[in-house]
Amino acid sequence: MGGLPPIYQRFTNMNNYTNVIKYKFLAPVYDTLIGNRIFVEARRKGFALLEFQPGESILLVGVGTGQDLPLLPDNVRVVGVDISDAMLARAGRIARGRDIKLINMNAEILEFPGETFDTVVLNLILSVVENPQKAMAEAVRVLKRSGKILVFDKFLKKDQSPAIARKLLNSITTLMGTDINRYFEDIARELPVKIIHDTPSIFAGGYRIILLEKI
């Protein structure tokens, strides 16, 4: 990776580098694609599972254009990270005037000390990163003991094998930066977390809202 610009050399693989390019072009239309009422309501249901306390520290991994920011109370401290400057620029418009820090950072290499945050949010990011297991492990590492992780994303059911049509569709969605054929159970395996809420969400349960606690 020595030939890449310095800002990209900390990426763990080529896919995360190409995601930066993809989301540079997707940023202007991302809110139109993913910011509709269906997705907003699903996000809202996820956040309703969390009982925020004043002054708590919240990490949004893959903050994107900042669609989660309006769903957070004003009395918490928020850090949002993303590898796309184009997405962060749009999130900055929403964050203006609030205690929200936005940083260009790789979800697979979170540059924070262990046990820093009370809550970590992984909305629509585990299907995007090249190594979701590593991103999940990093989220757990920077989470305080008994802290919560909120996940909203698309996953295959535990005993579900992708049909041929889904495999073909996945070949298209991966070009846009998202993998629809991942299993959450594989991503979270052997990590010190327990699932305390897991419910099917939009698109006939193709998306799930999952709440975990660090143990």
C-alpha positions as CSV (number, residue, x, y, z in Angstrom):
1,M,0.0,0.0,0.0
2,G,3.1,2.2,-0.2
3,G,1.8,3.9,-3.4
4,L,-1.4,5.2,-1.7
5,P,-1.7,8.8,-0.5
6,P,-0.6,9.0,3.2
7,I,-4.1,9.5,4.5
8,Y,-5.1,6.1,3.1
9,Q,-2.1,4.1,4.2
10,R,-3.6,3.4,7.6
11,F,-6.5,1.5,5.9
12,T,-6.3,-2.3,6.5
13,N,-7.2,-3.3,3.0
14,M,-8.0,-2.1,-0.5
15,N,-11.8,-2.4,0.0
16,N,-11.9,0.3,2.7
17,Y,-9.8,2.5,0.3
18,T,-12.2,2.0,-2.5
19,N,-15.2,2.7,-0.2
20,V,-13.8,6.2,0.2
21,I,-14.0,6.7,-3.5
22,K,-17.5,5.1,-3.7
23,Y,-18.9,7.3,-0.9
24,K,-17.4,10.4,-2.4
25,F,-19.9,9.9,-5.2
26,L,-22.7,8.5,-3.1
27,A,-22.6,11.3,-0.5
28,P,-24.8,13.7,-2.4
29,V,-27.5,11.1,-2.9
30,Y,-27.1,9.0,0.2
31,D,-29.8,10.8,2.2
32,T,-32.2,10.3,-0.6
33,L,-31.5,6.5,-0.7
34,I,-31.2,5.8,3.0
35,G,-32.8,8.8,4.6
36,N,-36.5,8.0,3.9
37,R,-39.2,7.6,6.5
38,I,-38.8,3.8,6.7
39,F,-35.1,4.0,7.7
40,V,-35.6,6.9,10.0
41,E,-38.3,5.1,11.9
42,A,-36.2,2.0,12.2
43,R,-33.3,4.0,13.6
44,R,-35.7,5.7,16.0
45,K,-36.8,2.3,17.3
46,G,-33.2,1.3,17.9
47,F,-32.4,4.4,19.9
48,A,-35.5,4.0,21.9
49,L,-33.8,0.9,23.5
50,L,-31.1,3.1,25.0
51,E,-31.5,5.0,28.2
52,F,-29.1,7.9,27.8
53,Q,-27.8,9.7,30.9
54,P,-26.6,13.3,30.9
55,G,-22.9,13.6,30.1
56,E,-22.6,10.1,28.7
57,S,-20.1,9.6,25.8
58,I,-21.5,8.1,22.6
59,L,-19.5,6.8,19.7
60,L,-21.2,6.6,16.2
61,V,-19.1,4.3,14.0
62,G,-19.7,5.0,10.4
63,V,-21.6,8.2,11.2
64,G,-22.0,8.9,7.4
65,T,-24.1,12.0,6.7
66,G,-25.2,12.2,10.3
67,Q,-28.7,10.7,10.1
68,D,-28.4,9.4,13.6
69,L,-27.4,12.8,15.1
70,P,-31.0,14.3,15.4
71,L,-32.1,11.1,17.3
72,L,-29.6,11.7,20.1
73,P,-30.4,14.0,23.1
74,D,-28.5,17.3,23.5
75,N,-27.1,16.4,26.9
76,V,-24.7,13.7,25.8
77,R,-21.2,13.9,24.3
78,V,-21.0,12.5,20.8
79,V,-18.1,11.4,18.6
80,G,-18.8,10.4,15.1
81,V,-16.2,8.6,12.9
82,D,-16.2,7.8,9.2
83,I,-13.5,7.2,6.5
84,S,-15.3,9.4,4.0
85,D,-14.6,13.2,4.2
86,A,-17.5,13.7,1.8
87,M,-19.9,12.1,4.2
88,L,-18.4,13.8,7.3
89,A,-18.8,17.2,5.6
90,R,-22.6,16.6,5.3
91,A,-22.7,15.3,8.9
92,G,-21.0,18.5,10.0
93,R,-24.0,20.6,8.9
94,I,-26.2,18.6,11.3
95,A,-23.6,18.7,14.1
96,R,-23.2,22.4,14.0
97,G,-23.8,24.0,17.4
98,R,-23.9,20.8,19.4
99,D,-21.3,18.9,21.5
100,I,-20.4,16.6,18.6
101,K,-16.9,15.8,17.3
102,L,-16.5,14.4,13.8
103,I,-13.3,12.5,12.9
104,N,-12.0,10.8,9.8
105,M,-11.2,7.3,11.2
106,N,-11.2,3.7,10.1
107,A,-13.8,1.6,11.9
108,E,-11.4,-1.3,11.9
109,I,-8.7,0.7,13.7
110,L,-10.4,3.0,16.3
111,E,-7.8,5.4,17.6
112,F,-9.3,5.6,21.1
113,P,-8.1,4.0,24.4
114,G,-10.0,1.0,25.7
115,E,-13.2,1.5,27.7
116,T,-13.7,5.1,26.5
117,F,-17.4,5.2,25.6
118,D,-20.6,4.4,27.4
119,T,-22.4,3.5,24.2
120,V,-21.3,2.6,20.7
121,V,-23.6,2.7,17.7
122,L,-23.0,0.6,14.6
123,N,-25.8,1.5,12.2
124,L,-25.4,0.4,8.6
125,I,-21.6,-0.1,9.0
126,L,-21.0,-3.8,9.6
127,S,-22.3,-4.6,6.1
128,V,-19.9,-2.0,4.6
129,V,-16.5,-2.5,6.2
130,E,-14.2,-5.2,4.7
131,N,-13.6,-6.9,8.0
132,P,-16.8,-6.6,10.2
133,Q,-15.4,-8.9,12.9
134,K,-12.5,-6.5,13.4
135,A,-14.8,-3.5,13.4
136,M,-17.0,-5.2,16.0
137,A,-14.0,-6.2,18.1
138,E,-12.8,-2.5,18.1
139,A,-16.3,-1.3,19.1
140,V,-16.2,-3.7,22.1
141,R,-12.7,-2.7,23.0
142,V,-13.5,1.0,23.3
143,L,-16.7,0.4,25.2
144,K,-16.9,0.6,28.9
145,R,-17.8,-2.5,31.0
146,S,-21.6,-3.0,31.0
147,G,-21.8,-0.4,28.1
148,K,-24.2,-1.0,25.2
149,I,-23.7,-1.5,21.5
150,L,-26.6,-0.7,19.2
151,V,-26.6,-2.3,15.8
152,F,-29.0,-1.7,12.9
153,D,-28.1,-3.4,9.7
154,K,-28.9,-6.1,7.1
155,F,-28.0,-9.7,8.0
156,L,-28.8,-13.2,6.8
157,K,-30.7,-15.3,9.4
158,K,-28.5,-17.7,11.3
159,D,-29.8,-20.8,9.5
160,Q,-30.3,-19.0,6.1
161,S,-28.3,-19.7,3.0
162,P,-28.4,-17.0,0.4
163,A,-30.4,-17.9,-2.7
164,I,-29.0,-17.5,-6.1
165,A,-30.9,-14.3,-6.7
166,R,-29.6,-12.8,-3.5
167,K,-26.0,-13.8,-4.5
168,L,-26.5,-12.1,-7.8
169,L,-28.0,-9.0,-6.0
170,N,-25.0,-9.0,-3.6
171,S,-22.6,-8.8,-6.6
172,I,-24.3,-5.5,-7.4
173,T,-24.6,-4.1,-3.9
174,T,-21.0,-4.8,-3.1
175,L,-20.1,-2.5,-6.0
176,M,-22.0,0.2,-4.1
177,G,-20.1,-0.6,-0.9
178,T,-22.4,-3.0,1.0
179,D,-22.5,-6.7,1.5
180,I,-26.0,-8.2,2.1
181,N,-24.8,-11.7,2.8
182,R,-23.3,-11.5,6.3
183,Y,-24.2,-13.3,9.5
184,F,-24.2,-11.2,12.7
185,E,-23.5,-14.3,14.7
186,D,-20.2,-14.8,12.9
187,I,-19.3,-11.1,13.4
188,A,-19.9,-11.2,17.2
189,R,-18.6,-14.7,17.8
190,E,-16.2,-15.0,20.9
191,L,-16.5,-11.4,21.8
192,P,-17.3,-10.4,25.4
193,V,-20.9,-9.3,24.7
194,K,-24.4,-10.6,25.2
195,I,-27.4,-9.9,23.1
196,I,-30.2,-8.3,25.2
197,H,-32.5,-7.3,22.3
198,D,-32.8,-8.7,18.8
199,T,-35.8,-8.0,16.6
200,P,-36.5,-8.1,12.9
201,S,-36.9,-4.7,11.3
202,I,-37.6,-3.3,7.9
203,F,-37.9,-5.2,4.6
204,A,-39.5,-8.3,6.1
205,G,-36.8,-8.7,8.7
206,G,-33.9,-8.4,6.2
207,Y,-32.7,-5.7,8.6
208,R,-32.3,-6.3,12.4
209,I,-32.2,-4.1,15.4
210,I,-29.7,-5.6,17.9
211,L,-28.7,-4.3,21.4
212,L,-25.7,-5.8,23.1
213,E,-24.1,-5.4,26.5
214,K,-20.4,-5.7,27.2
215,I,-19.7,-8.4,29.9
